[in-house]
Structure formats: C-alpha cells, structure tokens
C-alpha cells in the first residue's frame, strides 16, 4: 500500500530566511508539486490531475522554475513569470506544478520552501534499476545518448563530473535513483504532513486507491476518472543486459535498504537481478 513519509522527518525543518519577494508576485501561490521521480509515472499522474475540477496545472508541461538558477541570481526573486503559467478556472482552487527534477535538484527544496512553506510534495518512486534503463532509453530515442546502457551507467560518475557541483540533467541514470538522499533533503525543509510518497506501481496497478490517497492528501474531492492508463511508454529495442541489471542492483542496494528503513516499505523485488 502507498505510504506517507514517516521517519524521514526525524530532523526538524530548518529555520527559513525567506528571500525578498518581488512586489508583483502577489498572485495565488502554487500549492503542490509532483516532484518526481523522472520516468516514475508523473506523466500518467498529470493526466488524472488535469481532469480534476478543483486542480489547475501549469500551461507549461513542466515549469522548471525552481531548478533554473537564473531565477534566483538576484537579490529578489520575481515569481511573476511562474504565476503567469497558470490560468485557473473559478472552480480550480488548487494550483499544481509537475516538474520531476525538483526531487533530484539539490537547491529546489530550499527555494520552494522560501516561496511557499506550505507546499505539498508528491513523489512516485519506481524501481531505480528499471527507472535508469527507461531514462537511458528515452535519451537514446531523443538523440542525446550514444553509449550502450551498461557503459553509460558504469562511467556515469566520470561523465557527470563536468557539471559539478550541479547534477547532470541527462546522464544521471543511477544518481536519480538514490531516493533516500533526495527525500531526506526535502524533509529538512518540509514537515512529514506535507510529503506523500507512493510506489509507481501503486498508481499503475491500482489507480483508484492511489488517486484516493492523493485526493485526501491534497484536500480535494475524488478524481472523476480512475481507470488504468499508459502514457509516454517508449518501446525498448532490447531488454536490459543481465550484467547491467546485476551491476545496478548491487550499486543501488544500500540506498534501497535505507529507503526501506525510512518508509517502512519492502523493496526486495527491486533488487532481483
């Protein structure tokens, strides 16, 4: 069953020194983010959210406001361009932002806390091994990756070193799946009651139950349609090599075990080579 974050909020949220806000940012604030994980079902969830009469998502598919450093370079943050991405109807009382990289981007939680301390976070977590292969497959299909999968994951640290101290947006196949680190970072800025974490298979296999949890979490009515659906599932040219699967299972095992302790989940199936 989907589980709300429990023990990740052991540390108190940091006191916030909110950055000065530009005067033209008085529009209604965005109230929740679907913050991850990439290739974890966020597009499918967005199709349900778009059908909810009380919810308005941004006109941009993924706003990417809080992971864009240029927005935070000055003394004051201008949120007007962010708010301009929303055109809610009168019935749509809750604004939502679907940008999967927010969970992964190190500076995003603190920026979001400064913008709206009451922000709610929804994360869908997929098996990090199959998630990595899905991300690599997407990058290959879009012409941004030329290395075979196993070579790409085995050389990831070296390839991504050029973007340090920032994370790499394209080739972070393994690193994006280190969920316990990302959830702990979010929990340093937001209380447990504002964080909901689901397994991707919960939404995929039993949408009515998962969406009911999301509706309760957001404080809105039930979703009008909850039938299972497939969205943006790119075909694979070949199955993941068994040697690559074994390598990834061994690599992500420590983080998966920490995630199990944090959330009380059983993720043993994620580590089957």
N, C-alpha and C positions, 0 to 999 in steps of 0.2 A: 504494500500500500504506500502511496506517497506520504512523505514525512516532512513536517515542517522542521526547520533547523532547530536543534536543541542545544547541544553542548558547544557549538561554535561561538556562543556569546559569553564565554567564560570571562573574557576581558571586558571591562567597561568601555563604552564608546568614548572616544577621545573628545575632550572639550573642543568646541568648534570656534575658530576665529573667522567668522564669515567675511569673505571678501566684499568690498563695497560693490553694490549693485547699481547699474546704470538706471537713471530715472525712468526710462521708457520700458522697463521690464515689469510693469505692474499687472500684466495680463495674468489670468488664472494659471497656476503652476501645473506642470505635468505631475501626475500623482503616482505613476508606477512605471517601471521599466521591465521589459523582458530582456534580460541582460546576458543570456547565454543558455547553453553553450553553442558555438557555431557548429552546424551540422547535427544539432541535437533535437530538431523538431520545432524550432522557433517560427519557421515559415508556416507550418501547419497550424500552430497555435494562433498566429496572426490572422489566419483566415477565419477562425472562430471569433476572435476579438472584433474583427471588422463587422461581424454580423450582430454583435450585441448592441441593443438600442441605447444603452447607457454609456457606452465607451466610444471614444474617438481616438484613433491612432493618427500619427502624423501623415501629412500628404506625401512626404518623402518616405520611401520604404524603410530605410534605416537612417535616422537623423545624424548619427555620428557626431553629435555636438560635444559630448564630454570626453571624447578621445581625440579631439582636434586641438592641438596645442595652441594654435593661433588665437583661438577664442579666449585664452587665459594668459596672454602675454602682457597685457597692460595692467594698470592699477585697478581698473573696474571692468567687470565682465558685462558685456552687452547681450542680454538674453532675448532681445527683440527678434533677431533672425531665427532663433529657436522657436519662439512662440508663433512666429509667422508661418510655421509649418503646420499649424493646427487651424481648422475651420469647423469647429463643432456645431452640430445642430442643437436646438434647445433641449432636446431630451438627453443629449450626450454630456453628462455631468462629470465624467472622469476622463482625463487625458492620459494616454499611454505612449511610451516610446519603446520601439523594438529595435535594439542595436546590440547584437550578441557579443560584440567585443568589449562591452562595458565590464563584464565579469572578469575578463582577462587583462584589460588595460590597467596598469598599476595606479595611475593617477585618477582614474574615473571615480572610484568611490568617494574620495575626499572632495572632488569637485561637485559631485552630485549632492553630498551632504551639505555643502555650502549653499547650493541652490535651493534644496528642499529637504530639510532634516526629516520630514515625514514621508519621504519617498518610500514606496514599497517595491521590493525586488522579487521577480520571479525568475528562477533558473531551471532549465531542463537539462539533466545530466545524462549523457549517453556513454555507454561502454567506451572508455578512452582509446581502446585498440581499434575498434571498428570506426570510431569517430575520426581518428587520424587517417585511416585509409580513405574515408569519404572525403575529407578535406583535400588530401592529395589528389584524388580522382577529379574533384572539382577544379583544382588548379591546373591539372593536365588538360582537362576539357576546355578551359578558358585560355590555354596557351601560355600560362605563367610558370609552368614547371616542366622540366625536360628530364630530370633524373628518375630512374626507376625508384619505386617506393622504398625498398629496403635501404638502398644507398642514401636516399633523402633523409630517412629517419636516423640512420647511423651517423650521418655527418651534420645533423641539424645544429648542434651547438656551434660547430665551426662556421657553418654557413650564416648563422644568425648573428655572429659576433660583430659584424659591421654596424648593426643598428643599436648596439648597446650605448647608453643604459636603457634605451627603449626596447620594447619587444618587437619581434618581427611579425608583420601583419600577414605574410603569405606562407612562410615555410615553418611555422611554429606547430608542426603536427603533433609532436609529443608534449611540448610545453603547455599547450592549451588544455590538455587533458589532465593536468595536475590540479585537480579541483579543490583539494583541501587547502592548498595555499591561497587560492583565489577566494574561497568562502571565508577563510579566516581574515583576510584583508577587508572584505565587506563588513564582517561582524565587528571590526574595530571602529566602524563609523555608524552602524545602524543596529538597533536592538533586534532581538530574535523575533518579536512580533511583526516586524516589517520585512521578514525574509521567508520566502517559500521556495523549497527545493523539491522537485519531482524527478523521478526517473523518466527518461524519454519514452521508455516502453509503456509507462503508465498511460501517457496520452495516446500513444499509438494503439495499444491493445484494448484499453477501456476508456475511451474519451468521455463518456457521461460521468464517471466517477472523478476523473482528473479535473474536468471542467467545473464540476460542482465544488471541488476543493478550491479552485481558483476564484470562482464567484464568491464564495464565503470569505476568502482572504481579501478580496478587493471590496467587499461590501456592496455588491450589485446583485441583481436578480439572476436567475438561472439562464444559461445560454439557450437561445431558441432552437438551435440545431446542434446535435452532438454525435451525428453519425461519423464513423471512422472515415478518414480520408488520407490520401497520399499526395504530397506536394513536393515539387522540386527534387524528385528522386532520380539522380543521374545514373544511367546504366554503367556498369563496370565492364571493361574489356576483358578482364580476367580476375579470378579470385585472388585474395591476398596470399602471397607466398607463405608457406608454413614456417619457414625460417624467420621471416619478418614478424609473423604473429608471435612466435616464441620469444624473440628479442624484445618486442614491445611488452608482452606480458611480464617479463622479468623486470623491465625498466620501470613500468608504472606500478608494480606491486606495492612498494612502500607507500605511495600516495593513496592507493585504493584502500589499503588497510587502515590508514589514518582517516580516510573518509568514512569507512565503516564504523570506526570508533566515534567519530564526530556525529554522524547522523543516525546511528543505530541500524544501518542497512546491512543486508547480506549481499555482497557484490562478488561472491565467489565465482559466479558464471562469467564475469568479466575477465577472469584470469585463466580461463581454459584455453590452452594452446591449440 
